[in-house]
């Protein structure tokens, strides 16, 4: 099975705004997410532009990774690419909101203290019914988020498509 997934790597898929004071807390860098790229049965498509694209420059990515970022000129291009993917994985960036607004299965990586829009104590979003939320258990604990993603992606690659969507809270 070849599952087409949107790459999560850098600072937040279109990369979070680096001038935002809390960007370092909300945006994982590439390093903690690299172990996900080697999971069997998955293809990754990077949608990073701007600062996020810089994290990929000069880096040798596995053969199952395709960097689409250089060809993305605007949100229309990004939306068109997202429409062809099974899943978009992003931190709290415009890409997460775009994917959620498009109704695409979206997994959002969140810091322990996320933006108010993501609320607290839930793994779904009332704003985006197709979004699953993956929260840090503590400040800087992207490793824990990566481990949880790893388990979910392995199940997804094995054919458990129920993992794509969240279980809505009442």
DSSP file (Angstrom, degrees, kcal/mol; ACC not computed):
  #  RESIDUE AA STRUCTURE BP1 BP2  ACC     N-H-->O    O-->H-N    N-H-->O    O-->H-N    TCO  KAPPA ALPHA  PHI   PSI    X-CA   Y-CA   Z-CA
    1    1 A X              0   0    0      0, 0.0     2,-0.7     0, 0.0   158,-0.0   0.000 360.0 360.0 360.0 131.0    0.0    0.0    0.0
    2    2 A X        -     0   0    0     40,-0.1     2,-0.5     2,-0.0    40,-0.2  -0.932 360.0-167.4-112.7 109.3    1.3    3.4   -0.9
    3    3 A X  E     -a   42   0A   0     38,-2.0    40,-3.1    -2,-0.7     2,-0.7  -0.841  15.2-139.5 -97.9 128.2   -0.3    6.1    1.2
    4    4 A X  E     +a   43   0A   0     -2,-0.5    82,-1.9    38,-0.2    83,-0.8  -0.784  30.3 175.6 -89.1 116.6    0.3    9.7    0.0
    5    5 A X  E     -ab  44  87A   0     38,-3.2    40,-1.8    -2,-0.7     2,-0.4  -0.909  32.9-116.2-121.7 148.7    0.9   11.9    3.0
    6    6 A X  E     -a   45   0A   0     81,-2.5    83,-0.4    -2,-0.4    40,-0.2  -0.679  41.2-109.6 -81.4 135.3    1.8   15.4    3.2
    7    7 A X        -     0   0    0     38,-2.7    40,-0.4    -2,-0.4    82,-0.2  -0.337  26.5-168.8 -67.2 143.1    5.2   16.0    4.8
    8    8 A X      > +     0   0    0     25,-0.1     5,-0.6    38,-0.1     4,-0.2   0.666  44.5 118.4-101.2 -22.3    5.4   17.4    8.2
    9    9 A X  T   5 +     0   0    0     24,-0.1    23,-0.1     3,-0.1    19,-0.1   0.651  54.9  42.5 -28.6-101.3    9.0   18.2    8.6
   10   10 A X  T   5S-     0   0    0     42,-0.2     3,-0.2     1,-0.2    18,-0.2   0.650 109.3 -45.4 -49.9-150.6   10.1   21.8    9.1
   11   11 A X  T   >S-     0   0    0      1,-0.2     5,-0.7    16,-0.1    -1,-0.2   0.452 116.5 -38.0 -63.1  -4.9    8.7   24.6   11.2
   12   12 A X  T   5S-     0   0    0      3,-0.2     2,-2.1    -4,-0.2     3,-0.4   0.501  82.6 -86.5 142.7  56.0    5.2   24.1   10.3
   13   13 A X  T   <S+     0   0    0     -5,-0.6    36,-0.4     1,-0.4    -1,-0.1  -0.305 133.2  23.2  53.0 -68.5    4.4   23.1    6.8
   14   14 A X  T   5S-     0   0    0     -2,-2.1    -1,-0.4    34,-0.2    38,-0.3   0.272 129.9-108.8 -89.6   9.2    4.3   26.5    5.2
   15   15 A X  T   5 -     0   0    0     -3,-0.4    -3,-0.2    36,-0.1    79,-0.2   0.652  31.4 -94.0  68.5 131.6    6.4   27.3    8.3
   16   16 A X      < -     0   0    0     -5,-0.7     2,-0.6     1,-0.1    35,-0.1  -0.243  55.1 -80.8 -64.2 161.2    5.1   29.3   11.1
   17   17 A X    >   -     0   0    0      1,-0.2     3,-1.9     2,-0.1     6,-0.2  -0.540  39.9-154.2 -65.6 110.0    5.7   33.0   11.1
   18   18 A X  T 3  S+     0   0    0     -2,-0.6    -1,-0.2     1,-0.3     6,-0.1   0.684  92.1  59.9 -65.9 -15.8    9.3   33.2   12.5
   19   19 A X  T 3  S+     0   0    0      4,-0.1     2,-0.3     3,-0.1    -1,-0.3   0.570  78.0 107.4 -86.7  -8.0    8.7   36.7   13.8
   20   20 A X  S X  S-     0   0    0     -3,-1.9     3,-2.2     1,-0.1     4,-0.3  -0.575  77.2-131.1 -68.2 127.8    5.8   35.4   16.0
   21   21 A X  T 3  S+     0   0    0     -2,-0.3     3,-0.3     1,-0.3    -1,-0.1   0.769 103.3  40.2 -55.9 -31.6    7.2   35.5   19.6
   22   22 A X  T >> S+     0   0    0      1,-0.2     4,-1.7     2,-0.1     3,-0.9   0.173  78.8 113.0-105.0  17.6    6.2   32.0   20.4
   23   23 A X  H <> S+     0   0    0     -3,-2.2     4,-1.9     1,-0.3    -1,-0.2   0.873  73.2  58.0 -59.6 -38.1    7.1   30.4   17.1
   24   24 A X  H 34 S+     0   0    0     -4,-0.3    -1,-0.3    -3,-0.3    -2,-0.1   0.823 109.8  45.6 -61.5 -30.3    9.9   28.3   18.6
   25   25 A X  H <4 S+     0   0    0     -3,-0.9   115,-0.3     1,-0.1    -1,-0.2   0.826 118.3  39.9 -80.9 -32.5    7.4   26.7   21.0
   26   26 A X  H  < S+     0   0    0     -4,-1.7     2,-0.6     1,-0.1    66,-0.6   0.643 105.8  67.3 -94.0 -14.4    4.7   26.0   18.5
   27   27 A X     <  -     0   0    0     -4,-1.9   -15,-0.1    -5,-0.2     2,-0.1  -0.909  67.5-148.6-117.5 113.8    6.7   24.8   15.5
   28   28 A X        -     0   0    0     -2,-0.6     2,-0.1   -18,-0.2    63,-0.1  -0.473  20.0-133.7 -70.1 149.1    8.7   21.6   15.5
   29   29 A X        -     0   0    0     -2,-0.1     4,-0.4   -18,-0.1     3,-0.2  -0.288  30.9 -93.4 -87.8-176.2   11.8   21.6   13.4
   30   30 A X  S >> S+     0   0    0      1,-0.2     3,-1.6     2,-0.1     4,-1.0   0.885 110.6  71.9 -68.3 -40.7   12.7   18.9   11.0
   31   31 A X  G >4 S+     0   0    0      1,-0.3     3,-0.9     2,-0.2     4,-0.4   0.852  95.2  47.9 -51.3 -50.0   14.9   16.9   13.4
   32   32 A X  G 34 S+     0   0    0      1,-0.2    -1,-0.3    -3,-0.2     3,-0.2   0.705 115.7  47.1 -68.4 -14.3   12.3   15.4   15.7
   33   33 A X  G X> S+     0   0    0     -3,-1.6     3,-1.6    -4,-0.4     4,-0.5   0.544  82.9  92.9-102.2  -9.2   10.2   14.3   12.7
   34   34 A X  G X< S+     0   0    0     -4,-1.0     3,-1.5    -3,-0.9     4,-0.5   0.846  76.0  64.9 -55.2 -38.4   12.9   12.7   10.6
   35   35 A X  G >4 S+     0   0    0     -4,-0.4     3,-0.6     1,-0.3    -1,-0.3   0.760  95.5  60.9 -59.6 -21.5   12.2    9.2   12.0
   36   36 A X  G X4 S+     0   0    0     -3,-1.6     3,-1.4     1,-0.2    -1,-0.3   0.778  89.6  69.3 -73.8 -25.8    8.7    9.3   10.4
   37   37 A X  G << S+     0   0    0     -3,-1.5    -1,-0.2    -4,-0.5    27,-0.2   0.722  95.1  54.4 -68.4 -21.1   10.1    9.6    6.9
   38   38 A X  G <  S+     0   0    0     -3,-0.6    -1,-0.3    -4,-0.5    -2,-0.1   0.370  74.8 125.5 -95.2   4.9   11.5    6.1    6.9
   39   39 A X    X   -     0   0    0     -3,-1.4     3,-1.0     1,-0.1    -3,-0.0  -0.438  65.8-113.7 -65.5 134.0    8.2    4.3    7.8
   40   40 A X  T 3  S+     0   0    0      1,-0.2    -1,-0.1    -2,-0.1     3,-0.1  -0.341  92.7  26.4 -70.0 149.0    7.4    1.6    5.2
   41   41 A X  T 3  S+     0   0    0      1,-0.2   -38,-2.0   -39,-0.0     2,-0.4   0.530  97.7 107.1  82.8   7.5    4.4    2.0    2.9
   42   42 A X  E <   -a    3   0A   0     -3,-1.0     2,-0.4   -40,-0.2    -1,-0.2  -0.909  49.6-160.1-121.2 146.9    4.2    5.8    3.0
   43   43 A X  E     -a    4   0A   0    -40,-3.1   -38,-3.2    -2,-0.4     2,-0.4  -0.978  15.1-152.0-119.0 139.0    5.0    8.5    0.5
   44   44 A X  E     -ac   5  65A   0     20,-3.1    22,-2.6    -2,-0.4     2,-0.5  -0.898   8.8-167.2-114.3 139.8    5.7   12.0    1.7
   45   45 A X  E     -ac   6  66A   0    -40,-1.8   -38,-2.7    -2,-0.4     2,-0.3  -0.961  17.0-143.0-127.4 112.8    5.1   15.2   -0.2
   46   46 A X  E     + c   0  67A   0     20,-2.5    22,-2.2    -2,-0.5    23,-0.7  -0.584  19.2 179.8 -78.8 130.6    6.6   18.4    1.3
   47   47 A X        +     0   0    0    -40,-0.4    -1,-0.1    -2,-0.3     2,-0.1   0.127  34.2 138.4-112.1  17.2    4.6   21.5    1.0
   48   48 A X        +     0   0    0      4,-0.1     2,-0.3   -34,-0.1   -34,-0.2  -0.382  23.3 172.1 -69.3 138.9    7.1   23.8    2.7
   49   49 A X    >   +     0   0    0    -36,-0.4     3,-1.4    -2,-0.1     4,-0.4  -0.875  50.8   1.9-132.9 169.3    7.7   27.2    1.4
   50   50 A X  T >> S+     0   0    0     -2,-0.3     4,-1.3     1,-0.3     3,-0.6  -0.253 133.9   2.7  57.4-131.1    9.7   30.2    2.7
   51   51 A X  H 3> S+     0   0    0      1,-0.3     4,-0.8   -37,-0.2    -1,-0.3   0.849 133.8  55.6 -58.9 -37.4   11.4   29.5    6.0
   52   52 A X  H X4 S+     0   0    0     -3,-1.4     3,-0.6   -38,-0.3     4,-0.5   0.865 102.8  56.0 -63.6 -35.9   10.2   25.9    6.1
   53   53 A X  H X> S+     0   0    0     -3,-0.6     3,-1.3    -4,-0.4     4,-1.0   0.847  97.7  63.3 -64.9 -33.7   11.8   25.3    2.7
   54   54 A X  H 3< S+     0   0    0     -4,-1.3     3,-0.3     1,-0.3    -1,-0.2   0.824  94.1  61.5 -61.9 -31.2   15.2   26.4    4.1
   55   55 A X  T << S+     0   0    0     -4,-0.8    -1,-0.3    -3,-0.6    -2,-0.2   0.753 106.9  45.9 -66.4 -22.6   15.1   23.4    6.5
   56   56 A X  T X4 S+     0   0    0     -3,-1.3     3,-2.1    -4,-0.5    -1,-0.2   0.684  84.6 113.3 -91.6 -20.5   15.1   21.1    3.5
   57   57 A X  T 3< S+     0   0    0     -4,-1.0     3,-0.1    -3,-0.3    -3,-0.0  -0.287  90.4   2.8 -59.9 129.9   17.8   22.8    1.5
   58   58 A X  T 3  S+     0   0    0      1,-0.2     2,-0.4    -2,-0.0    -1,-0.3   0.480 100.7 125.6  77.0   1.9   20.9   20.6    1.1
   59   59 A X    <   -     0   0    0     -3,-2.1     2,-0.8     1,-0.0    -1,-0.2  -0.799  60.5-132.0 -98.7 133.6   19.4   17.7    3.0
   60   60 A X        -     0   0    0     -2,-0.4     2,-0.2    -3,-0.1    -3,-0.0  -0.751  28.7-163.6 -82.4 114.0   19.2   14.3    1.4
   61   61 A X        -     0   0    0     -2,-0.8     4,-0.1     1,-0.1    -5,-0.0  -0.668  27.4 -92.1 -96.9 154.0   15.7   13.0    1.9
   62   62 A X    >   -     0   0    0     -2,-0.2     3,-1.8     1,-0.1    -1,-0.1  -0.151  39.9-105.4 -59.2 160.9   14.6    9.4    1.5
   63   63 A X  T 3  S+     0   0    0      1,-0.3    -1,-0.1     3,-0.0    -2,-0.0   0.710 118.0  64.7 -62.5 -21.8   13.4    8.2   -1.9
   64   64 A X  T 3  S+     0   0    0    -27,-0.2   -20,-3.1   -21,-0.1     2,-0.5   0.313  88.4  88.4 -85.8  10.5    9.8    8.2   -0.7
   65   65 A X  E <   -c   44   0A   0     -3,-1.8     2,-0.5   -22,-0.2   -20,-0.2  -0.928  53.6-173.6-113.7 131.1    9.9   12.0   -0.2
   66   66 A X  E     -c   45   0A   0    -22,-2.6   -20,-2.5    -2,-0.5     2,-0.9  -0.988  17.5-143.8-123.0 124.3    9.0   14.5   -2.9
   67   67 A X  E     +c   46   0A   0     -2,-0.5     3,-0.2   -22,-0.2   -20,-0.1  -0.774  25.6 168.3 -90.4 106.5    9.5   18.2   -2.2
   68   68 A X    >   +     0   0    0    -22,-2.2     3,-1.8    -2,-0.9     4,-0.4   0.581  51.5  97.7 -90.1 -12.3    6.7   20.1   -3.9
   69   69 A X  G >  S+     0   0    0    -23,-0.7     3,-1.8     1,-0.3    -1,-0.2   0.830  73.6  58.3 -48.9 -46.9    7.5   23.4   -2.1
   70   70 A X  G 3  S+     0   0    0      1,-0.3    -1,-0.3    -3,-0.2    -2,-0.1   0.763 107.6  49.4 -59.9 -22.9    9.5   25.0   -4.9
   71   71 A X  G <  S+     0   0    0     -3,-1.8     2,-0.7    -4,-0.1    -1,-0.3   0.463  86.7  99.2 -94.2  -1.2    6.6   24.8   -7.3
   72   72 A X    <   +     0   0    0     -3,-1.8     3,-0.1    -4,-0.4   -25,-0.0  -0.777  39.1 168.6 -92.0 116.1    4.0   26.3   -4.9
   73   73 A X        -     0   0    0     -2,-0.7     2,-0.3     1,-0.2    -1,-0.2   0.750  62.2 -12.7 -95.9 -28.1    3.4   29.9   -5.7
   74   74 A X  S  > S-     0   0    0      1,-0.0     4,-2.0     0, 0.0     3,-0.2  -0.886  82.3 -75.1-159.2-176.1    0.3   30.6   -3.6
   75   75 A X  H  > S+     0   0    0     -2,-0.3     4,-3.0     1,-0.2     5,-0.2   0.799 123.2  60.6 -66.8 -27.7   -2.5   29.1   -1.5
   76   76 A X  H  > S+     0   0    0      2,-0.2     4,-2.2     1,-0.2    -1,-0.2   0.920 107.0  45.7 -64.7 -42.1   -4.3   28.0   -4.7
   77   77 A X  H  > S+     0   0    0     -3,-0.2     4,-2.2     2,-0.2    -2,-0.2   0.921 114.3  48.6 -63.7 -43.6   -1.3   25.8   -5.6
   78   78 A X  H  X S+     0   0    0     -4,-2.0     4,-2.7     1,-0.2    -2,-0.2   0.923 111.0  49.7 -63.6 -44.2   -1.1   24.5   -2.1
   79   79 A X  H  X S+     0   0    0     -4,-3.0     4,-2.0     1,-0.2    -1,-0.2   0.895 109.2  52.6 -61.4 -40.7   -4.8   23.7   -1.9
   80   80 A X  H  X S+     0   0    0     -4,-2.2     4,-0.5     2,-0.2    -1,-0.2   0.904 111.4  46.3 -62.8 -41.2   -4.6   21.9   -5.3
   81   81 A X  H >< S+     0   0    0     -4,-2.2     3,-1.4     1,-0.2     4,-0.3   0.927 110.9  52.3 -66.0 -44.4   -1.7   19.7   -3.9
   82   82 A X  H >< S+     0   0    0     -4,-2.7     3,-1.5     1,-0.3    -2,-0.2   0.850  99.9  63.6 -59.3 -35.2   -3.6   19.1   -0.7
   83   83 A X  H 3< S+     0   0    0     -4,-2.0    -1,-0.3     1,-0.3    -2,-0.2   0.726 103.1  49.5 -63.4 -20.9   -6.6   17.9   -2.7
   84   84 A X  T << S+     0   0    0     -3,-1.4    -1,-0.3    -4,-0.5     2,-0.3   0.458  96.6  88.6 -96.6  -2.7   -4.6   15.0   -4.0
   85   85 A X    <   -     0   0    0     -3,-1.5    20,-0.2    -4,-0.3   -80,-0.2  -0.662  68.1-142.4-100.2 152.4   -3.2   13.8   -0.7
   86   86 A X  S    S+     0   0    0    -82,-1.9     2,-0.3     1,-0.3    19,-0.3   0.798  87.2   8.4 -75.4 -30.1   -4.7   11.3    1.7
   87   87 A X  B     -b    5   0A   0    -83,-0.8   -81,-2.5    17,-0.1     2,-0.5  -0.995  59.1-150.1-155.6 141.1   -3.5   13.3    4.7
   88   88 A X  E     -d  106   0B   0     17,-2.2    19,-2.9    -2,-0.3     2,-0.5  -0.978  13.7-166.1-114.7 129.4   -2.0   16.6    5.6
   89   89 A X  E     +d  107   0B   0     -2,-0.5     2,-0.3   -83,-0.4    19,-0.2  -0.969  24.4 147.2-115.7 128.7    0.2   16.8    8.7
   90   90 A X  E     -d  108   0B   0     17,-2.7    19,-2.8    -2,-0.5     2,-0.1  -0.984  42.5-123.1-153.6 157.5    1.1   20.3   10.0
   91   91 A X  E    S-d  109   0B   0     -2,-0.3     2,-1.8    17,-0.3     5,-0.4  -0.263  71.0 -54.9 -86.7-169.9    1.8   22.3   13.1
   92   92 A X  S    S+     0   0    0     17,-0.6     2,-0.3   -66,-0.6    -1,-0.1  -0.499  96.4 121.1 -73.9  88.1   -0.4   25.4   13.8
   93   93 A X  S  > S-     0   0    0     -2,-1.8     4,-1.6   -77,-0.1     3,-0.4  -0.814  82.0 -90.2-138.2 176.2    0.1   27.2   10.5
   94   94 A X  H  > S+     0   0    0     -2,-0.3     4,-2.9     1,-0.2     5,-0.2   0.841 123.4  62.0 -59.4 -33.0   -1.9   28.6    7.7
   95   95 A X  H  > S+     0   0    0    -83,-0.3     4,-2.7     1,-0.2     5,-0.2   0.895 101.4  50.7 -62.6 -39.3   -1.5   25.2    6.0
   96   96 A X  H  > S+     0   0    0     -3,-0.4     4,-2.4    -5,-0.4    -1,-0.2   0.922 113.4  45.3 -63.5 -43.0   -3.3   23.4    8.8
   97   97 A X  H  X S+     0   0    0     -4,-1.6     4,-2.5     2,-0.2    -2,-0.2   0.888 113.3  50.1 -68.2 -39.1   -6.2   25.9    8.6
   98   98 A X  H  X S+     0   0    0     -4,-2.9     4,-1.8     2,-0.2    -2,-0.2   0.948 112.9  45.7 -63.3 -48.8   -6.3   25.7    4.8
   99   99 A X  H  <>S+     0   0    0     -4,-2.7     5,-2.3     1,-0.2     4,-0.4   0.917 114.5  48.2 -61.6 -44.2   -6.4   21.9    4.8
  100  100 A X  H ><5S+     0   0    0     -4,-2.4     3,-1.1    -5,-0.2    30,-0.2   0.905 110.6  51.0 -62.7 -41.5   -9.0   21.9    7.6
  101  101 A X  H 3<5S+     0   0    0     -4,-2.5    -1,-0.2     1,-0.3    -2,-0.2   0.802 107.3  54.3 -66.7 -28.6  -11.1   24.4    5.7
  102  102 A X  T 3<5S-     0   0    0     -4,-1.8    -1,-0.3    -5,-0.2    -2,-0.2   0.559 115.0-119.0 -79.3  -8.1  -10.9   22.2    2.6
  103  103 A X  T < 5 +     0   0    0     -3,-1.1     2,-0.2    -4,-0.4    -3,-0.2   0.715  62.5 149.3  76.8  20.4  -12.2   19.3    4.6
  104  104 A X      < -     0   0    0     -5,-2.3    -1,-0.3    -6,-0.2     2,-0.2  -0.604  62.3 -94.1 -82.3 145.6   -9.0   17.2    4.0
  105  105 A X        -     0   0    0    -19,-0.3   -17,-2.2    -2,-0.2     2,-0.4  -0.463  56.9-176.2 -56.4 125.1   -7.9   14.8    6.7
  106  106 A X  E     -de  88 131B   0     24,-2.1    26,-2.8    -2,-0.2     2,-0.5  -0.994  24.0-160.7-135.8 127.6   -5.5   16.9    8.7
  107  107 A X  E     -de  89 132B   0    -19,-2.9   -17,-2.7    -2,-0.4     2,-0.5  -0.953  16.4-159.0-108.1 123.5   -3.3   16.0   11.7
  108  108 A X  E     -de  90 133B   0     24,-2.9    26,-3.0    -2,-0.5     2,-0.6  -0.904   7.7-146.6-110.1 123.7   -2.2   19.1   13.6
  109  109 A X  E     -de  91 134B   0    -19,-2.8   -17,-0.6    -2,-0.5     2,-0.4  -0.778  25.7-170.9 -88.5 122.1    0.8   19.0   15.9
  110  110 A X  E     - e   0 135B   0     24,-3.0    26,-2.0    -2,-0.6     4,-0.1  -0.896  20.1-124.5-121.8 144.5    0.3   21.3   18.8
  111  111 A X        -     0   0    0     -2,-0.4     3,-0.5    24,-0.2    28,-0.1  -0.265  41.8 -97.0 -73.0 170.6    2.5   22.6   21.6
  112  112 A X  S    S+     0   0    0      1,-0.3     2,-0.5    26,-0.2    -1,-0.1   0.830 124.5  38.2 -60.4 -32.6    1.5   22.1   25.2
  113  113 A X  S    S-     0   0    0    -88,-0.1    -1,-0.3    25,-0.1    -2,-0.1  -0.774  90.5-176.6-118.4  84.6    0.0   25.6   25.3
  114  114 A X        -     0   0    0     -2,-0.5    -4,-0.1    -3,-0.5     5,-0.0  -0.169  36.7 -75.2 -79.0 171.5   -1.6   26.0   21.8
  115  115 A X    >   -     0   0    0      1,-0.1     3,-1.9   -89,-0.1     4,-0.3  -0.292  52.1-106.6 -56.6 150.1   -3.3   28.9   20.2
  116  116 A X  G >  S+     0   0    0      1,-0.3     3,-1.8     2,-0.2    -1,-0.1   0.764 113.2  72.4 -56.5 -28.6   -6.8   29.4   21.7
  117  117 A X  G 3  S+     0   0    0      1,-0.3    -1,-0.3     2,-0.1    10,-0.2   0.763  93.4  54.2 -60.9 -25.8   -8.5   28.1   18.5
  118  118 A X  G <  S-     0   0    0     -3,-1.9    -1,-0.3     1,-0.2     4,-0.2   0.479  95.3-156.3 -89.6  -2.2   -7.4   24.5   19.3
  119  119 A X    <   -     0   0    0     -3,-1.8     2,-0.3    -4,-0.3    -5,-0.2  -0.004  23.4 -79.9  55.1-167.3   -9.0   24.6   22.8
  120  120 A X  S    S+     0   0    0      1,-0.1     3,-0.1    -7,-0.1    -7,-0.0  -0.932  95.2  19.1-130.2 153.7   -7.7   22.3   25.5
  121  121 A X  S    S+     0   0    0     -2,-0.3     2,-0.3     1,-0.2    -1,-0.1   0.728  95.1 100.3  67.2  26.1   -8.2   18.7   26.4
  122  122 A X        -     0   0    0     -4,-0.2    -1,-0.2    -3,-0.1    46,-0.1  -0.978  57.6-153.1-141.7 157.9   -9.5   17.4   23.1
  123  123 A X  S    S+     0   0    0     -2,-0.3    10,-2.2    44,-0.2     2,-0.3   0.257  81.6  57.9-110.3   8.5   -8.2   15.6   20.1
  124  124 A X  B    S-F  132   0B   0      8,-0.2     2,-0.4    42,-0.1     8,-0.1  -0.770  75.0-128.6-127.6 175.8  -10.7   17.0   17.6
  125  125 A X        -     0   0    0      6,-0.5     6,-0.2     3,-0.5    -7,-0.1  -0.993   5.2-152.2-131.0 129.2  -11.6   20.5   16.5
  126  126 A X  S    S+     0   0    0     -2,-0.4     3,-0.2     1,-0.2    -1,-0.1   0.744 102.1  53.1 -68.9 -19.2  -15.1   22.0   16.4
  127  127 A X  S    S+     0   0    0      1,-0.3     2,-0.5   -10,-0.2    -1,-0.2   0.846 119.1  30.0 -81.0 -35.8  -13.8   24.3   13.5
  128  128 A X    >   -     0   0    0      1,-0.1     3,-2.1     3,-0.1    -3,-0.5  -0.870  64.3-168.8-129.8  96.3  -12.4   21.5   11.4
  129  129 A X  T 3  S+     0   0    0     -2,-0.5    37,-0.4     1,-0.3    -1,-0.1   0.663  88.9  55.1 -61.6 -16.5  -14.3   18.2   11.6
  130  130 A X  T 3  S+     0   0    0    -30,-0.2   -24,-2.1    35,-0.1     2,-0.4   0.329  88.2 103.1 -97.9   7.9  -11.6   16.4    9.7
  131  131 A X  E <   -e  106   0B   0     -3,-2.1    -6,-0.5    -6,-0.2     2,-0.4  -0.776  50.7-164.1 -99.0 132.9   -8.7   17.5   12.0
  132  132 A X  E     -eF 107 124B   0    -26,-2.8   -24,-2.9    -2,-0.4     2,-0.5  -0.922  17.3-140.6-106.3 138.8   -7.1   15.3   14.6
  133  133 A X  E     -e  108   0B   0    -10,-2.2     2,-0.6    -2,-0.4   -24,-0.2  -0.877  12.2-166.9-107.2 130.0   -5.0   17.1   17.2
  134  134 A X  E     -e  109   0B   0    -26,-3.0   -24,-3.0    -2,-0.5     2,-0.3  -0.938  18.7-164.0-116.2 105.8   -1.7   15.7   18.5
  135  135 A X  E     -e  110   0B   0     -2,-0.6   -24,-0.2   -26,-0.2     2,-0.1  -0.677  20.8-116.8-100.1 142.9   -0.6   17.6   21.6
  136  136 A X        -     0   0    0    -26,-2.0     6,-0.1    -2,-0.3     3,-0.1  -0.489  14.9-145.8 -65.4 141.1    2.7   17.8   23.3
  137  137 A X  S    S+     0   0    0      4,-0.4     2,-0.3     1,-0.2    -1,-0.1   0.640  81.5   2.9 -82.1 -14.0    2.6   16.4   26.9
  138  138 A X  S >  S-     0   0    0      3,-0.1     3,-2.2   -25,-0.0    -1,-0.2  -0.976 101.0 -61.9-162.1 164.4    5.1   19.0   28.0
  139  139 A X  T 3  S+     0   0    0     -2,-0.3    -2,-0.0     1,-0.3  -114,-0.0  -0.285 120.5   2.4 -56.6 128.0    7.1   22.0   26.7
  140  140 A X  T 3  S+     0   0    0   -115,-0.3     2,-1.6     1,-0.1     3,-0.4   0.524  87.9 136.6  76.0   6.4    9.4   21.0   23.9
  141  141 A X    <>  +     0   0    0     -3,-2.2     4,-1.1     1,-0.2     3,-0.5  -0.351   8.5 138.8 -87.9  57.5    8.3   17.4   23.9
  142  142 A X  H  >  +     0   0    0     -2,-1.6     4,-2.7     1,-0.2    -1,-0.2   0.746  65.3  69.5 -69.4 -22.7    8.0   16.9   20.1
  143  143 A X  H  > S+     0   0    0     -3,-0.4     4,-2.2     1,-0.2    -1,-0.2   0.894  98.5  48.7 -61.5 -39.0    9.6   13.5   20.6
  144  144 A X  H  > S+     0   0    0     -3,-0.5     4,-1.9     2,-0.2    -1,-0.2   0.881 111.2  49.6 -67.9 -38.0    6.4   12.3   22.3
  145  145 A X  H  X S+     0   0    0     -4,-1.1     4,-2.7     2,-0.2    -2,-0.2   0.921 110.1  51.5 -65.1 -43.3    4.3   13.7   19.5
  146  146 A X  H  X S+     0   0    0     -4,-2.7     4,-2.7     1,-0.2    -2,-0.2   0.904 108.3  51.3 -60.9 -42.4    6.5   11.9   17.0
  147  147 A X  H  X S+     0   0    0     -4,-2.2     4,-1.9     2,-0.2    -1,-0.2   0.902 111.4  47.2 -63.3 -40.6    6.1    8.6   18.8
  148  148 A X  H  X S+     0   0    0     -4,-1.9     4,-2.1     2,-0.2    -2,-0.2   0.931 112.7  49.2 -66.2 -44.4    2.4    8.9   18.8
  149  149 A X  H  X S+     0   0    0     -4,-2.7     4,-3.1     1,-0.2     5,-0.3   0.911 106.9  57.5 -58.3 -42.4    2.4    9.9   15.1
  150  150 A X  H  X S+     0   0    0     -4,-2.7     4,-2.4     1,-0.2    -1,-0.2   0.934 107.7  45.8 -54.8 -50.5    4.6    6.9   14.4
  151  151 A X  H  X S+     0   0    0     -4,-1.9     4,-2.0     1,-0.2    -1,-0.2   0.899 114.9  47.3 -61.1 -42.2    2.1    4.5   15.9
  152  152 A X  H  X S+     0   0    0     -4,-2.1     4,-2.3     1,-0.2    -2,-0.2   0.894 112.4  49.1 -67.9 -40.1   -0.8    6.1   14.0
  153  153 A X  H  X S+     0   0    0     -4,-3.1     4,-2.9     2,-0.2    -2,-0.2   0.872 108.9  52.8 -68.6 -36.8    1.0    6.1   10.7
  154  154 A X  H  X S+     0   0    0     -4,-2.4     4,-1.5    -5,-0.3    -1,-0.2   0.934 111.8  46.1 -62.2 -45.5    2.0    2.5   11.0
  155  155 A X  H  <>S+     0   0    0     -4,-2.0     5,-2.4     2,-0.2    -2,-0.2   0.900 113.5  49.6 -63.3 -40.5   -1.6    1.5   11.6
  156  156 A X  H ><5S+     0   0    0     -4,-2.3     3,-1.7     1,-0.2    -2,-0.2   0.928 109.5  50.2 -64.3 -45.7   -2.7    3.7    8.7
  157  157 A X  H 3<5S+     0   0    0     -4,-2.9    -1,-0.2     1,-0.3    -2,-0.2   0.796 105.2  58.9 -63.6 -27.8   -0.1    2.2    6.4
  158  158 A X  T 3<5S-     0   0    0     -4,-1.5    -1,-0.3    -5,-0.2    -2,-0.2   0.489 131.2 -93.0 -80.2  -2.7   -1.3   -1.2    7.4
  159  159 A X  T < 5S+     0   0    0     -3,-1.7     2,-1.7    -4,-0.2    -3,-0.2   0.441  82.0 135.2 111.0   0.0   -4.8   -0.3    6.1
  160  160 A X    > < +     0   0    0     -5,-2.4     3,-1.5     1,-0.2    -1,-0.2  -0.586  20.8 170.3 -83.9  83.0   -6.6    1.1    9.2
  161  161 A X  G >   +     0   0    0     -2,-1.7     3,-1.6     1,-0.3     4,-0.4   0.592  63.0  82.3 -72.2 -10.2   -8.1    4.2    7.5
  162  162 A X  G 3  S+     0   0    0      1,-0.3     3,-0.4     2,-0.2    -1,-0.3   0.717  80.1  69.5 -64.8 -17.7  -10.2    4.9   10.5
  163  163 A X  G <  S+     0   0    0     -3,-1.5    -1,-0.3     1,-0.2    -2,-0.2   0.685  82.0  74.2 -72.6 -17.9   -7.1    6.6   12.0
  164  164 A X  S <  S+     0   0    0     -3,-1.6     2,-0.2    -4,-0.1    -1,-0.2   0.913  94.3  51.2 -61.7 -43.5   -7.4    9.4    9.5
  165  165 A X  S    S-     0   0    0     -3,-0.4   -35,-0.1    -4,-0.4   -34,-0.1  -0.619  85.3-113.1-102.6 154.2  -10.3   11.1   11.1
  166  166 A X        -     0   0    0    -37,-0.4     2,-0.8    -2,-0.2   -42,-0.1  -0.331  23.5-117.2 -76.8 163.1  -10.8   12.2   14.7
  167  167 A X        -     0   0    0    -44,-0.1   -44,-0.2    -2,-0.1    -1,-0.1  -0.909  42.2-127.0 -95.3 109.1  -13.3   10.8   17.1
  168  168 A X        -     0   0    0     -2,-0.8     2,-0.2     1,-0.1   -39,-0.0  -0.241  14.8-131.2 -63.1 142.4  -15.5   13.8   17.8
  169  169 A X              0   0    0      1,-0.1    -1,-0.1     0, 0.0   -47,-0.0  -0.582 360.0 360.0 -85.6 154.9  -16.1   14.8   21.4
  170  170 A X              0   0    0     -2,-0.2    -1,-0.1     0, 0.0    -2,-0.1   0.472 360.0 360.0 -74.1 360.0  -19.7   15.5   22.6
